Structure formats: structure tokens, C-alpha cells
Amino acid sequence: MEPLNLKIFTLNCWGVPVPVVCKKRKERMHAIAAELSAGEYDIVFLQEVWLKADYQILKSKLCSKPYPYAHYFYSGYVGSGMCIFSKFTILDSIYYQFQLNGYPHKIYHGDWFGGKGVGLCRLKIQDLAVYLYITHIHAEYSHDDDEYLAHRVSQAFDMSQFVKYTSSAADITILCGDLNLEPTDLGYNLIRVNTGLRDAWVEKQSTRGLEDGMTCDRPSNSFCDPKCLTHFPNGKRIDYILYNARKSLSAEVKECSLVMGKISGRSYNYSDHEGVMAHICIQDKKNQLPSSEPEESLDQLLQKSIVVLNKGLEKAKNDKHFFITLALICALLFYVIGVVHIPYPFDFIITFFKIALTVSAGYGIINNIVLNKSEVNGLMSSKEDINNLLQNLPK
């Protein structure tokens, strides 16, 4: 076969629709669209394109030329924020939403409202079946106390299973996105080992520009929060291009580089993340070198995942007790306020206090009846799936 050269690009666009939190969103979206309209890449993976208006900005610049094919993955309340632009026909697509996505009362984090998951688009290029996966795993938020760790490990495992079972007919598999996982994290290694995917940054033959690979919280990024540099003075590598090819093919990463940092002529960056590009050459198999990245055994990774999920189940149990107590206290306070005479003008304030108590008690009840039960079932589902896989691994 003729060698197939694919240029892949991925970027978390930081399109949070909150002006105070997300700076210069509209200007940056226009700049991203203008830069990508040059058509340097064959396939573009974008995350955090939350607003449909922003997606339309991108489509209007990219979908006539050079990317006539595009797909946005709708999910959750605000959408997944993920889309793919391609020079090649998108034959079909599907989206798998993770069972666990954080908590709805953590409004300031917002992951729950996005219905995070993994999207798949299937392409045919030179008679090769190319499967494109895009994802955006739940953010960490606190390095020292990651309250979402069990959810993030569950997402990593569920995604690895989804990719493993849906890509069996693929000649080429490519997974891109903001994994919110570092190369040393359990979730990253679980994805890579369970799917057999390789990390383009690790396997690259060359790079240009920034050589450390840090894609987020870089001190050179105009949107970097100085607080993040306490734990990560050089930034974090959490955005990836992972790939693999069937056994009769070889896939070589000619180049993998960080791109689209500062906007030309502006004092700010395209995003709070750096873009990642990879030039992958696929051809008939020669002498494919083994992966240069050391890895733990799948057995060890699954055992560690069970420990994390058990801690998550214990946390869910404690949360249930907390919200039961909250509902009871709110109901008791509501009763006490109702039987005590409150003179004017304080009765007006008390009315708002009663509303707050009612909402809090109602959420405590809903959390116990629906949300907490859903979380426990999600954790148990991942745990049982891991146990099934563990018991049947080759000895």
C-alpha cells in the first residue's frame, strides 16, 4: 500500500461560557478558526466548545474548505463540548456517556452538566478503516485532595473498555483529547495498557518548539493561574494523541509538537492549553519497534483501580449520611421558624431563609433517593467489570 501520512491536531479551546472566568473567549474562537482554516492538519479534535455559537464560528470558517466534514457530540445539559473536523468523509458516529460525571451541586466545577464521555467517528481512508475517538475526562481540581479520583478512574476504565471493544475492526485507531491525567497517573496507564494505544509524544522521532510537552498550566501561557505553579512549576502534560494500527501495519510518529501557543500579534494565547499535533505515517509493516514507554502490568493497574473505587464507595456512603443529616436539620429549622413569631421587618428575611431551607432539604432528599444511588451503582458497575476482567486475565 501507499504510505498514509496523517497530520492530527487536538486542542482544549477553553470555551467556558462565563465571561469573568473565561477571558476573551469569542476573540480566541475566531483566532482558532482563522488559524485552522489554513488546513495544515487532516483531522482536528477540539474540546470545550461549549456554546453552539462558538461551534458555528468554527464551522463557518472550516466546513467549506478545508474541512468539509464535521461532527459535534451532543450530551448532558450544555453539551459535551467536543467536536471533530475532518478532510475525509465521516461515515458514522456514536457517543458513550460516562456513568459517573462528578456532582450536580458542584456547580462551580460544572463537569456534571456536560455529560462527559467518549465520542467515536468512523472514517475510510485509502481503504483503511480509521476510528477516531475524542474525550474529555473529569478535571482534577485539587492535586492534594482529589475528591473525584474514583470518578476519574471509573471514566478511564470505561473508556478503555469502550475503545477496546469498538475498535476491533479498525485498521487505525486514534484517541485524542484532554484526559486531565498525567503520564504517571493510574487512569492514563489504565487507558494505554488496556487498549494497547501508544502515546505519540513518547514515540515521536522529532519535535519543534517546546520540548517538555507540558500542555496546561505553563508559566509562559498568558492565562496560567500562578497558584497552579506551586505544585507544577513547569506545567502539566494532560492533552494527548494516542494511536495504534493493526498488526499488519506499522505506524510511525514522524513528529509530535506543541503548537498554537500565543496568537500572532496578540498578547494572549489561543487557550489556557497548548495545542498538540502529530504527523503519523502508516504503511505496510516493516520492523515495528516496541513501545519505548515502560508500563505496569494490566493486573497491577486493575488492582489499584479496585482500591480507588472502594474508597469512592466509602465516600459515597459518608456523603449519604451527610445529606440525610442536612435534610433533617433543614426540616427541623423550618418547623422551629414556623412556630416562632418573627416581628416585622424580619419576617421578609425569614421568608427567604425558609426558601433556602426548603431547597436544601429537597436537594438532600433527592441526593439520597436518586443521585447517591446512581453514584454507588456507577462505582459498583466499574468495580464488577474490573473484577470480571481481573479473574480472566491470562496467567
Contacts in CASP RR format, 6 or more apart in sequence:
PFRMAT RR
TARGET T0000
AUTHOR 0000-0000-0000
METHOD contacts of the structure
MODEL  1
MEPLNLKIFTLNCWGVPVPVVCKKRKERMHAIAAELSAGEYDIVFLQEVW
LKADYQILKSKLCSKPYPYAHYFYSGYVGSGMCIFSKFTILDSIYYQFQL
NGYPHKIYHGDWFGGKGVGLCRLKIQDLAVYLYITHIHAEYSHDDDEYLA
HRVSQAFDMSQFVKYTSSAADITILCGDLNLEPTDLGYNLIRVNTGLRDA
WVEKQSTRGLEDGMTCDRPSNSFCDPKCLTHFPNGKRIDYILYNARKSLS
AEVKECSLVMGKISGRSYNYSDHEGVMAHICIQDKKNQLPSSEPEESLDQ
LLQKSIVVLNKGLEKAKNDKHFFITLALICALLFYVIGVVHIPYPFDFII
TFFKIALTVSAGYGIINNIVLNKSEVNGLMSSKEDINNLLQNLPK
1 126 0 8 1.000
1 127 0 8 1.000
1 283 0 8 1.000
1 284 0 8 1.000
2 126 0 8 1.000
2 283 0 8 1.000
3 281 0 8 1.000
3 282 0 8 1.000
3 283 0 8 1.000
4 125 0 8 1.000
4 126 0 8 1.000
4 128 0 8 1.000
4 172 0 8 1.000
4 281 0 8 1.000
4 282 0 8 1.000
4 283 0 8 1.000
5 254 0 8 1.000
5 279 0 8 1.000
5 280 0 8 1.000
5 281 0 8 1.000
5 282 0 8 1.000
6 42 0 8 1.000
6 43 0 8 1.000
6 125 0 8 1.000
6 172 0 8 1.000
6 174 0 8 1.000
6 279 0 8 1.000
6 280 0 8 1.000
6 281 0 8 1.000
6 282 0 8 1.000
7 40 0 8 1.000
7 41 0 8 1.000
7 42 0 8 1.000
7 43 0 8 1.000
7 277 0 8 1.000
7 278 0 8 1.000
7 279 0 8 1.000
7 280 0 8 1.000
8 41 0 8 1.000
8 42 0 8 1.000
8 43 0 8 1.000
8 45 0 8 1.000
8 174 0 8 1.000
8 176 0 8 1.000
8 200 0 8 1.000
8 241 0 8 1.000
8 243 0 8 1.000
8 277 0 8 1.000
8 278 0 8 1.000
8 279 0 8 1.000
8 280 0 8 1.000
9 36 0 8 1.000
9 40 0 8 1.000
9 41 0 8 1.000
9 43 0 8 1.000
9 44 0 8 1.000
9 45 0 8 1.000
9 259 0 8 1.000
9 275 0 8 1.000
9 276 0 8 1.000
9 277 0 8 1.000
10 44 0 8 1.000
10 45 0 8 1.000
10 46 0 8 1.000
10 47 0 8 1.000
10 134 0 8 1.000
10 176 0 8 1.000
10 177 0 8 1.000
10 239 0 8 1.000
10 240 0 8 1.000
10 241 0 8 1.000
10 275 0 8 1.000
10 276 0 8 1.000
10 277 0 8 1.000
11 32 0 8 1.000
11 44 0 8 1.000
11 45 0 8 1.000
11 46 0 8 1.000
11 47 0 8 1.000
11 239 0 8 1.000
11 260 0 8 1.000
11 270 0 8 1.000
11 271 0 8 1.000
11 273 0 8 1.000
11 274 0 8 1.000
11 275 0 8 1.000
11 276 0 8 1.000
12 46 0 8 1.000
12 47 0 8 1.000
12 48 0 8 1.000
12 136 0 8 1.000
12 177 0 8 1.000
12 178 0 8 1.000
12 216 0 8 1.000
12 239 0 8 1.000
12 271 0 8 1.000
12 272 0 8 1.000
12 273 0 8 1.000
12 275 0 8 1.000
13 28 0 8 1.000
13 29 0 8 1.000
13 32 0 8 1.000
13 46 0 8 1.000
13 47 0 8 1.000
13 48 0 8 1.000
13 49 0 8 1.000
13 54 0 8 1.000
13 270 0 8 1.000
13 271 0 8 1.000
14 22 0 8 1.000
14 25 0 8 1.000
14 28 0 8 1.000
14 48 0 8 1.000
14 223 0 8 1.000
14 271 0 8 1.000
14 272 0 8 1.000
14 273 0 8 1.000
15 22 0 8 1.000
15 25 0 8 1.000
15 28 0 8 1.000
15 29 0 8 1.000
15 48 0 8 1.000
15 49 0 8 1.000
15 50 0 8 1.000
15 51 0 8 1.000
15 54 0 8 1.000
16 22 0 8 1.000
16 25 0 8 1.000
16 48 0 8 1.000
16 50 0 8 1.000
17 25 0 8 1.000
17 50 0 8 1.000
17 51 0 8 1.000
17 78 0 8 1.000
19 25 0 8 1.000
23 223 0 8 1.000
23 268 0 8 1.000
24 268 0 8 1.000
25 54 0 8 1.000
26 54 0 8 1.000
26 57 0 8 1.000
28 263 0 8 1.000
28 268 0 8 1.000
28 269 0 8 1.000
28 270 0 8 1.000
28 271 0 8 1.000
29 49 0 8 1.000
29 54 0 8 1.000
29 57 0 8 1.000
29 58 0 8 1.000
30 57 0 8 1.000
31 263 0 8 1.000
31 266 0 8 1.000
31 270 0 8 1.000
32 46 0 8 1.000
32 58 0 8 1.000
32 260 0 8 1.000
32 270 0 8 1.000
32 271 0 8 1.000
33 57 0 8 1.000
33 58 0 8 1.000
33 60 0 8 1.000
33 61 0 8 1.000
33 62 0 8 1.000
34 61 0 8 1.000
35 260 0 8 1.000
35 263 0 8 1.000
35 270 0 8 1.000
36 44 0 8 1.000
36 58 0 8 1.000
36 61 0 8 1.000
36 62 0 8 1.000
36 67 0 8 1.000
36 85 0 8 1.000
37 61 0 8 1.000
37 62 0 8 1.000
37 65 0 8 1.000
37 66 0 8 1.000
38 66 0 8 1.000
39 66 0 8 1.000
39 67 0 8 1.000
39 87 0 8 1.000
41 277 0 8 1.000
42 86 0 8 1.000
42 87 0 8 1.000
42 88 0 8 1.000
43 84 0 8 1.000
43 85 0 8 1.000
43 86 0 8 1.000
43 87 0 8 1.000
43 88 0 8 1.000
43 132 0 8 1.000
43 174 0 8 1.000
44 62 0 8 1.000
44 67 0 8 1.000
44 84 0 8 1.000
44 85 0 8 1.000
44 86 0 8 1.000
45 82 0 8 1.000
45 84 0 8 1.000
45 132 0 8 1.000
45 134 0 8 1.000
45 176 0 8 1.000
45 177 0 8 1.000
46 58 0 8 1.000
46 81 0 8 1.000
46 82 0 8 1.000
46 83 0 8 1.000
46 84 0 8 1.000
46 85 0 8 1.000
47 81 0 8 1.000
47 82 0 8 1.000
47 134 0 8 1.000
47 136 0 8 1.000
47 177 0 8 1.000
47 178 0 8 1.000
48 81 0 8 1.000
48 136 0 8 1.000
48 178 0 8 1.000
49 55 0 8 1.000
49 58 0 8 1.000
49 72 0 8 1.000
49 81 0 8 1.000
49 82 0 8 1.000
49 83 0 8 1.000
50 78 0 8 1.000
50 79 0 8 1.000
50 81 0 8 1.000
50 114 0 8 1.000
55 72 0 8 1.000
55 83 0 8 1.000
58 83 0 8 1.000
58 85 0 8 1.000
59 70 0 8 1.000
62 70 0 8 1.000
62 85 0 8 1.000
63 69 0 8 1.000
63 70 0 8 1.000
63 85 0 8 1.000
66 87 0 8 1.000
67 85 0 8 1.000
67 86 0 8 1.000
67 87 0 8 1.000
68 87 0 8 1.000
69 85 0 8 1.000
69 86 0 8 1.000
69 87 0 8 1.000
69 88 0 8 1.000
69 89 0 8 1.000
69 90 0 8 1.000
70 83 0 8 1.000
70 84 0 8 1.000
70 85 0 8 1.000
70 86 0 8 1.000
70 90 0 8 1.000
71 83 0 8 1.000
71 84 0 8 1.000
71 90 0 8 1.000
71 93 0 8 1.000
71 121 0 8 1.000
72 81 0 8 1.000
72 82 0 8 1.000
72 83 0 8 1.000
73 79 0 8 1.000
73 80 0 8 1.000
73 81 0 8 1.000
73 82 0 8 1.000
73 83 0 8 1.000
73 93 0 8 1.000
73 95 0 8 1.000
73 119 0 8 1.000
73 134 0 8 1.000
74 80 0 8 1.000
74 95 0 8 1.000
75 95 0 8 1.000
75 97 0 8 1.000
75 114 0 8 1.000
75 115 0 8 1.000
75 116 0 8 1.000
75 117 0 8 1.000
76 97 0 8 1.000
76 113 0 8 1.000
76 114 0 8 1.000
76 115 0 8 1.000
77 113 0 8 1.000
77 114 0 8 1.000
77 115 0 8 1.000
78 113 0 8 1.000
78 114 0 8 1.000
79 114 0 8 1.000
79 115 0 8 1.000
80 95 0 8 1.000
80 114 0 8 1.000
80 115 0 8 1.000
80 116 0 8 1.000
80 117 0 8 1.000
80 119 0 8 1.000
80 136 0 8 1.000
81 114 0 8 1.000
81 136 0 8 1.000
82 119 0 8 1.000
82 134 0 8 1.000
82 135 0 8 1.000
82 136 0 8 1.000
83 134 0 8 1.000
84 90 0 8 1.000
84 121 0 8 1.000
84 132 0 8 1.000
84 134 0 8 1.000
86 121 0 8 1.000
86 123 0 8 1.000
86 132 0 8 1.000
88 123 0 8 1.000
88 124 0 8 1.000
88 125 0 8 1.000
88 130 0 8 1.000
89 123 0 8 1.000
89 124 0 8 1.000
90 121 0 8 1.000
90 122 0 8 1.000
90 123 0 8 1.000
91 121 0 8 1.000
91 122 0 8 1.000
91 123 0 8 1.000
91 124 0 8 1.000
92 121 0 8 1.000
92 122 0 8 1.000
93 119 0 8 1.000
93 120 0 8 1.000
93 121 0 8 1.000
93 122 0 8 1.000
94 119 0 8 1.000
94 120 0 8 1.000
94 166 0 8 1.000
95 117 0 8 1.000
95 118 0 8 1.000
95 119 0 8 1.000
95 120 0 8 1.000
96 117 0 8 1.000
96 118 0 8 1.000
96 119 0 8 1.000
96 120 0 8 1.000
96 158 0 8 1.000
96 159 0 8 1.000
96 162 0 8 1.000
97 115 0 8 1.000
97 116 0 8 1.000
97 117 0 8 1.000
98 115 0 8 1.000
98 116 0 8 1.000
98 117 0 8 1.000
98 118 0 8 1.000
98 138 0 8 1.000
98 154 0 8 1.000
98 155 0 8 1.000
98 158 0 8 1.000
98 159 0 8 1.000
99 154 0 8 1.000
99 158 0 8 1.000
99 374 0 8 1.000
99 377 0 8 1.000
99 378 0 8 1.000
99 381 0 8 1.000
99 382 0 8 1.000
100 138 0 8 1.000
100 150 0 8 1.000
100 151 0 8 1.000
100 154 0 8 1.000
100 155 0 8 1.000
100 375 0 8 1.000
100 378 0 8 1.000
100 379 0 8 1.000
100 382 0 8 1.000
101 111 0 8 1.000
101 112 0 8 1.000
101 114 0 8 1.000
101 115 0 8 1.000
101 116 0 8 1.000
101 117 0 8 1.000
101 138 0 8 1.000
101 151 0 8 1.000
101 155 0 8 1.000
102 109 0 8 1.000
102 111 0 8 1.000
102 112 0 8 1.000
102 138 0 8 1.000
102 148 0 8 1.000
102 151 0 8 1.000
103 109 0 8 1.000
103 112 0 8 1.000
103 371 0 8 1.000
104 112 0 8 1.000
104 113 0 8 1.000
104 371 0 8 1.000
105 363 0 8 1.000
105 367 0 8 1.000
106 112 0 8 1.000
107 113 0 8 1.000
109 139 0 8 1.000
109 141 0 8 1.000
111 138 0 8 1.000
111 139 0 8 1.000
111 148 0 8 1.000
116 135 0 8 1.000
116 136 0 8 1.000
116 137 0 8 1.000
116 138 0 8 1.000
116 155 0 8 1.000
117 135 0 8 1.000
117 136 0 8 1.000
117 155 0 8 1.000
117 159 0 8 1.000
118 133 0 8 1.000
118 134 0 8 1.000
118 135 0 8 1.000
118 159 0 8 1.000
118 162 0 8 1.000
118 163 0 8 1.000
119 133 0 8 1.000
119 134 0 8 1.000
119 135 0 8 1.000
120 131 0 8 1.000
120 132 0 8 1.000
120 133 0 8 1.000
120 162 0 8 1.000
120 166 0 8 1.000
121 131 0 8 1.000
121 132 0 8 1.000
121 134 0 8 1.000
122 129 0 8 1.000
122 130 0 8 1.000
122 131 0 8 1.000
122 132 0 8 1.000
123 129 0 8 1.000
123 130 0 8 1.000
123 131 0 8 1.000
123 132 0 8 1.000
124 130 0 8 1.000
125 172 0 8 1.000
128 171 0 8 1.000
128 172 0 8 1.000
128 282 0 8 1.000
129 169 0 8 1.000
129 170 0 8 1.000
129 171 0 8 1.000
129 172 0 8 1.000
130 170 0 8 1.000
130 171 0 8 1.000
130 172 0 8 1.000
130 174 0 8 1.000
131 166 0 8 1.000
131 167 0 8 1.000
131 170 0 8 1.000
131 172 0 8 1.000
131 173 0 8 1.000
131 174 0 8 1.000
132 174 0 8 1.000
132 176 0 8 1.000
133 163 0 8 1.000
133 167 0 8 1.000
133 173 0 8 1.000
133 174 0 8 1.000
133 175 0 8 1.000
133 176 0 8 1.000
134 175 0 8 1.000
134 176 0 8 1.000
134 177 0 8 1.000
135 159 0 8 1.000
135 175 0 8 1.000
135 176 0 8 1.000
135 177 0 8 1.000
135 178 0 8 1.000
135 179 0 8 1.000
136 177 0 8 1.000
136 178 0 8 1.000
136 180 0 8 1.000
137 152 0 8 1.000
137 155 0 8 1.000
137 156 0 8 1.000
137 159 0 8 1.000
137 178 0 8 1.000
137 179 0 8 1.000
137 180 0 8 1.000
137 181 0 8 1.000
138 148 0 8 1.000
138 151 0 8 1.000
138 152 0 8 1.000
138 155 0 8 1.000
138 180 0 8 1.000
139 148 0 8 1.000
139 180 0 8 1.000
140 146 0 8 1.000
140 148 0 8 1.000
140 152 0 8 1.000
140 180 0 8 1.000
141 147 0 8 1.000
141 148 0 8 1.000
143 231 0 8 1.000
143 232 0 8 1.000
144 231 0 8 1.000
146 152 0 8 1.000
147 315 0 8 1.000
149 308 0 8 1.000
149 311 0 8 1.000
149 312 0 8 1.000
150 308 0 8 1.000
150 309 0 8 1.000
150 311 0 8 1.000
150 312 0 8 1.000
150 313 0 8 1.000
150 315 0 8 1.000
150 379 0 8 1.000
152 180 0 8 1.000
152 181 0 8 1.000
152 187 0 8 1.000
153 186 0 8 1.000
153 187 0 8 1.000
153 190 0 8 1.000
153 305 0 8 1.000
153 308 0 8 1.000
153 309 0 8 1.000
153 382 0 8 1.000
154 309 0 8 1.000
154 378 0 8 1.000
154 379 0 8 1.000
154 382 0 8 1.000
156 179 0 8 1.000
156 181 0 8 1.000
156 186 0 8 1.000
156 187 0 8 1.000
156 188 0 8 1.000
156 190 0 8 1.000
156 191 0 8 1.000
157 187 0 8 1.000
157 190 0 8 1.000
157 194 0 8 1.000
157 305 0 8 1.000
157 382 0 8 1.000
157 385 0 8 1.000
157 386 0 8 1.000
158 382 0 8 1.000
158 385 0 8 1.000
159 191 0 8 1.000
160 190 0 8 1.000
160 191 0 8 1.000
160 194 0 8 1.000
160 195 0 8 1.000
161 194 0 8 1.000
161 385 0 8 1.000
163 173 0 8 1.000
163 175 0 8 1.000
163 191 0 8 1.000
163 195 0 8 1.000
163 197 0 8 1.000
164 194 0 8 1.000
164 195 0 8 1.000
167 173 0 8 1.000
167 195 0 8 1.000
170 246 0 8 1.000
171 245 0 8 1.000
171 246 0 8 1.000
171 249 0 8 1.000
172 243 0 8 1.000
172 244 0 8 1.000
172 245 0 8 1.000
172 246 0 8 1.000
172 249 0 8 1.000
172 251 0 8 1.000
172 282 0 8 1.000
173 195 0 8 1.000
173 197 0 8 1.000
173 243 0 8 1.000
173 244 0 8 1.000
173 245 0 8 1.000
174 241 0 8 1.000
174 242 0 8 1.000
174 243 0 8 1.000
174 280 0 8 1.000
175 191 0 8 1.000
175 195 0 8 1.000
175 197 0 8 1.000
175 240 0 8 1.000
175 241 0 8 1.000
175 242 0 8 1.000
175 243 0 8 1.000
176 240 0 8 1.000
176 241 0 8 1.000
176 242 0 8 1.000
176 276 0 8 1.000
177 239 0 8 1.000
177 240 0 8 1.000
177 241 0 8 1.000
178 216 0 8 1.000
178 238 0 8 1.000
178 239 0 8 1.000
178 273 0 8 1.000
179 187 0 8 1.000
179 188 0 8 1.000
179 191 0 8 1.000
179 238 0 8 1.000
179 239 0 8 1.000
179 240 0 8 1.000
180 238 0 8 1.000
181 187 0 8 1.000
181 188 0 8 1.000
181 191 0 8 1.000
181 238 0 8 1.000
182 188 0 8 1.000
182 236 0 8 1.000
182 237 0 8 1.000
182 238 0 8 1.000
183 199 0 8 1.000
183 202 0 8 1.000
183 237 0 8 1.000
186 301 0 8 1.000
186 304 0 8 1.000
186 305 0 8 1.000
186 308 0 8 1.000
187 301 0 8 1.000
187 305 0 8 1.000
188 240 0 8 1.000
189 295 0 8 1.000
189 296 0 8 1.000
189 301 0 8 1.000
190 301 0 8 1.000
190 302 0 8 1.000
190 305 0 8 1.000
191 197 0 8 1.000
191 242 0 8 1.000
192 198 0 8 1.000
192 199 0 8 1.000
192 242 0 8 1.000
192 293 0 8 1.000
192 295 0 8 1.000
193 295 0 8 1.000
193 296 0 8 1.000
193 297 0 8 1.000
193 298 0 8 1.000
193 301 0 8 1.000
194 298 0 8 1.000
194 301 0 8 1.000
195 242 0 8 1.000
195 244 0 8 1.000
196 244 0 8 1.000
197 242 0 8 1.000
197 243 0 8 1.000
197 244 0 8 1.000
198 242 0 8 1.000
198 243 0 8 1.000
198 244 0 8 1.000
198 251 0 8 1.000
198 291 0 8 1.000
198 293 0 8 1.000
199 240 0 8 1.000
199 241 0 8 1.000
199 242 0 8 1.000
199 293 0 8 1.000
200 240 0 8 1.000
200 241 0 8 1.000
200 242 0 8 1.000
200 243 0 8 1.000
200 253 0 8 1.000
200 256 0 8 1.000
200 276 0 8 1.000
200 278 0 8 1.000
200 280 0 8 1.000
201 213 0 8 1.000
201 237 0 8 1.000
201 240 0 8 1.000
201 241 0 8 1.000
201 256 0 8 1.000
201 276 0 8 1.000
201 278 0 8 1.000
202 291 0 8 1.000
202 292 0 8 1.000
202 293 0 8 1.000
203 252 0 8 1.000
203 253 0 8 1.000
203 256 0 8 1.000
203 291 0 8 1.000
203 292 0 8 1.000
203 293 0 8 1.000
204 253 0 8 1.000
204 254 0 8 1.000
204 255 0 8 1.000
204 256 0 8 1.000
204 278 0 8 1.000
205 252 0 8 1.000
205 253 0 8 1.000
205 254 0 8 1.000
205 255 0 8 1.000
206 254 0 8 1.000
206 255 0 8 1.000
207 255 0 8 1.000
207 256 0 8 1.000
207 257 0 8 1.000
207 258 0 8 1.000
208 255 0 8 1.000
208 257 0 8 1.000
209 257 0 8 1.000
209 258 0 8 1.000
210 257 0 8 1.000
210 258 0 8 1.000
210 274 0 8 1.000
212 234 0 8 1.000
212 237 0 8 1.000
213 237 0 8 1.000
213 258 0 8 1.000
213 274 0 8 1.000
214 232 0 8 1.000
214 234 0 8 1.000
214 235 0 8 1.000
214 236 0 8 1.000
214 237 0 8 1.000
214 274 0 8 1.000
215 236 0 8 1.000
215 237 0 8 1.000
215 238 0 8 1.000
215 239 0 8 1.000
215 258 0 8 1.000
215 273 0 8 1.000
215 274 0 8 1.000
215 275 0 8 1.000
215 276 0 8 1.000
216 235 0 8 1.000
216 236 0 8 1.000
216 237 0 8 1.000
216 238 0 8 1.000
216 239 0 8 1.000
216 272 0 8 1.000
216 273 0 8 1.000
216 274 0 8 1.000
217 224 0 8 1.000
217 225 0 8 1.000
217 228 0 8 1.000
217 229 0 8 1.000
217 232 0 8 1.000
217 235 0 8 1.000
217 236 0 8 1.000
217 272 0 8 1.000
218 224 0 8 1.000
218 234 0 8 1.000
218 235 0 8 1.000
218 274 0 8 1.000
219 229 0 8 1.000
219 233 0 8 1.000
219 234 0 8 1.000
219 235 0 8 1.000
221 261 0 8 1.000
221 269 0 8 1.000
221 272 0 8 1.000
221 274 0 8 1.000
222 262 0 8 1.000
222 267 0 8 1.000
222 268 0 8 1.000
222 269 0 8 1.000
223 268 0 8 1.000
223 269 0 8 1.000
223 271 0 8 1.000
223 272 0 8 1.000
224 272 0 8 1.000
228 235 0 8 1.000
229 235 0 8 1.000
239 273 0 8 1.000
239 274 0 8 1.000
239 275 0 8 1.000
239 276 0 8 1.000
240 276 0 8 1.000
241 256 0 8 1.000
241 276 0 8 1.000
241 277 0 8 1.000
241 278 0 8 1.000
243 251 0 8 1.000
243 253 0 8 1.000
243 278 0 8 1.000
243 280 0 8 1.000
244 251 0 8 1.000
245 251 0 8 1.000
245 282 0 8 1.000
247 285 0 8 1.000
248 284 0 8 1.000
248 285 0 8 1.000
249 282 0 8 1.000
249 283 0 8 1.000
249 284 0 8 1.000
249 285 0 8 1.000
250 282 0 8 1.000
250 283 0 8 1.000
250 284 0 8 1.000
250 285 0 8 1.000
250 286 0 8 1.000
250 288 0 8 1.000
251 280 0 8 1.000
251 281 0 8 1.000
251 282 0 8 1.000
252 280 0 8 1.000
252 281 0 8 1.000
253 278 0 8 1.000
253 279 0 8 1.000
253 280 0 8 1.000
254 279 0 8 1.000
254 280 0 8 1.000
254 281 0 8 1.000
255 277 0 8 1.000
255 278 0 8 1.000
255 279 0 8 1.000
256 276 0 8 1.000
256 277 0 8 1.000
256 278 0 8 1.000
256 279 0 8 1.000
257 276 0 8 1.000
257 277 0 8 1.000
258 274 0 8 1.000
258 275 0 8 1.000
258 276 0 8 1.000
259 274 0 8 1.000
259 275 0 8 1.000
259 276 0 8 1.000
259 277 0 8 1.000
260 270 0 8 1.000
260 271 0 8 1.000
260 274 0 8 1.000
260 275 0 8 1.000
261 269 0 8 1.000
261 270 0 8 1.000
261 274 0 8 1.000
261 275 0 8 1.000
262 268 0 8 1.000
262 269 0 8 1.000
262 270 0 8 1.000
263 269 0 8 1.000
263 270 0 8 1.000
298 389 0 8 1.000
298 393 0 8 1.000
299 390 0 8 1.000
299 393 0 8 1.000
302 386 0 8 1.000
302 389 0 8 1.000
302 390 0 8 1.000
302 393 0 8 1.000
303 390 0 8 1.000
305 382 0 8 1.000
305 386 0 8 1.000
306 383 0 8 1.000
306 386 0 8 1.000
306 387 0 8 1.000
306 390 0 8 1.000
309 379 0 8 1.000
309 382 0 8 1.000
309 383 0 8 1.000
309 386 0 8 1.000
310 383 0 8 1.000
312 379 0 8 1.000
313 376 0 8 1.000
313 379 0 8 1.000
313 380 0 8 1.000
313 383 0 8 1.000
316 372 0 8 1.000
316 375 0 8 1.000
316 376 0 8 1.000
316 379 0 8 1.000
319 367 0 8 1.000
319 372 0 8 1.000
319 375 0 8 1.000
320 367 0 8 1.000
320 368 0 8 1.000
320 372 0 8 1.000
323 363 0 8 1.000
323 364 0 8 1.000
323 367 0 8 1.000
323 368 0 8 1.000
323 372 0 8 1.000
324 364 0 8 1.000
324 368 0 8 1.000
326 360 0 8 1.000
326 361 0 8 1.000
326 364 0 8 1.000
327 360 0 8 1.000
327 361 0 8 1.000
327 362 0 8 1.000
327 364 0 8 1.000
327 365 0 8 1.000
327 368 0 8 1.000
330 357 0 8 1.000
330 358 0 8 1.000
330 360 0 8 1.000
330 361 0 8 1.000
330 362 0 8 1.000
331 357 0 8 1.000
331 361 0 8 1.000
333 357 0 8 1.000
334 354 0 8 1.000
334 357 0 8 1.000
334 358 0 8 1.000
334 361 0 8 1.000
337 350 0 8 1.000
337 353 0 8 1.000
337 354 0 8 1.000
337 357 0 8 1.000
338 354 0 8 1.000
342 350 0 8 1.000
END
